[in-house]
């Protein structure tokens, strides 16, 4: 998913000449955020698995409606933090 706001923020930072002076932590690893991280405009990226988030939300809602319990370990959403050094 491409986020136009991310490109706008990167463009504004680059146009101001302050991209290297401001620490920017972006959300979600996309082609844009990867490029900005590699280029030094973004300093870190917090990434989650949107598919897991959607499946977890559906399971929790269904369990709630059916009066069933949930498995908290299954519903824990993994968070990854990417820097230039650990990009996959």
N, C-alpha and C positions, 0 to 999 in steps of 0.2 A: 504494500500500500504506500503510495506516495502522498506526502502531506505538504500541500502548498505553503502552509505557514512555516514549515521548517526551511523551505527554500527562501522564503521571505526574510526570516531571521538571519540566515546565513548571508544573504545578499546585503542586508543592512549592516551587519558586522563587518563584512569585507569592504563595503563602500565607505564606512566610517574610518577604516584603517585601524580599528581597535580589536579585530578578531583575535589577535594574539594576547591582548591585555585582559580580556573578559573570559571567565570560566563559564562554559556553557555545557550543561549536561542535558542531552537530548533523550527522548523516549522512543523506544522501538527501533530495532535494527532494520533499516530499509536501504535501498540503493543510495538514496540521498544521504542519510545519516552516516552510512559507511564512508561515502566519498568525503563528507565534511570532517569525519574523524581522521581519516588518512591525510587530509589536507591541513589539519591543525585548527580548523574553525570550531569543531566540537571537541571537547576534552574527554567525555565519557558518554556511554549510551546505557540506559537502563532498559532491558528487554524482557518481555514476558511472552508466553505462548498464547496468542489470542484464541487458538482452537481449544486449548485446555481451559481457558477462562470461560468460553461459551459452553463447553460440555459440562463443566463443573456447575455453572449457573443452572443449567437445565436439570442436572441430577439433584441439586439441592432443592429446587422448586418442586420437582416431582416427589421427592421424599417428603417435603413439607406437606404437600397436598394429600399424600397417602398416609401420613402419620408415621412414616418410617424413619429410622435413624440414618445418619450418614457416616461415612468413613472419613474422619478429618484428615488422615494422611493422604487419601486419594484427592481431596479437594484443595490441598495446599498448592498454591501456584508458585512454580519455581521462578525465581528472578535471577537474571544474569546481568552482570555489569561488564561491559566491554570497554577496553582501552585500546590504543593502537597496538600494544604489545600482545594482546590475547584475542584479536579478531579471528574468527573462524574463516 
